[in-house]
Amino acid sequence: MTDLGPAVSAVIDRCLAVKAGEGVLVVVDPRSRPIGEALRDAANAAGADAVLAIMNEREVDGNEPPQTIAAALAACDVFIAPTSKSLSHTVARKRASDAGARGATMPGVTEEMLARVMSVDFPTMAARSNAVAAFLTEAGTARLTCPRGSDFTLDLSGRQGIADDGALTEPGAFGNLPCGEGFIAPLGGEGRIVVAATLAGLGISEEPVTLTVDEGRLVDANGGLGPRFLDLLEAAGERGTNLAELGVGTNDRAKLTGNVLEDEKILGTVHVAFGASAGIGGSVSVPIHLDVVVLEPTLEVDRRRVLDAGRYVLDEQ
């Protein structure tokens, strides 16, 4: 049986620093209720006034929660959302953060994942995450390639890199848990991304998927789960295919499982997302945000390498 104690303590005490008297909202759906109850109990033990809110599972990542939960998010001091589908890129979450609530989303988290990935060496992971975020902030362009044929160029000019390092103690702070990435909302992008790993909402594709991006929009997705991935994005409307995110995994405890919450954190991987970007520094608000994970990538930012065939090399420069 998985011992959740250390991981739950890391969430409540280290990452969120829950204090006595604070209003804590834990949002779950039926599948994620057991983890939510453990988090609520720990927040209660810290002296918080902790509430567990159960909603129906959303259809896809980025769908809005019910209005009652949206209102509760905006009214709390701290929120934690171990839901089956992600609330990270919803208007409700963004409004809560803008109102000063600090919090974490944990879409698709499992007990085993939480216990293992949260056992990372936090200072080392945080240093990597912040270095990547700073590098992306300073950059104008990035180029992603991989042995399977990816060749993708992104415009990063004027956008701010963000470190998902687990430090969520300040008002309005927001991130994923388990944590471990540096990311940015690109201004645009062109080229080809070949995915032989995870596509959010669909799992690992047995056949490589080739994604074609033109003028910052996903215009084609061939092979394996590609057509289904494109259908999910297009179902959200024209802006569902917007190029939303470029991220670099920085957590050496993460491994490939088919769950994008963990897979996008794997040290030495790149993830690219489509759909909503307004919550991370972009301008597109749409009820979907889906990532794909690229293995063994080489990532050059302003012609300086961050990753070399899946090896993190930024700290060597």
Secondary structure, DSSP 8 states (H G I E B T S, - for coil): ----HHHHHIIIIIIS---TT-EEEEEE-GGGHHHHHHHHHHHHHTT-EEEEEE----SSTT----HHHHHHHHH-SEEEE--SS--TTSHHHHHHHHTT-EEEE-TT--HHHHHHHTTS-HHHHHHHHHHHHHHHHH-SEEEEE-TTS-EEEEE-TT---EEESS---STT-EEESS--EEEE--SEEEEEEEESSEETTTEE-SS-EEEEEETTEEEEEESTTHHHHHHHHHTT-GGGGBEEEEEEE-BTT----S-HHHHTTBTT-EEEEEE--GGGT-S---S-EEEEEESS-EEEETTEEEEETTEE-GGG-
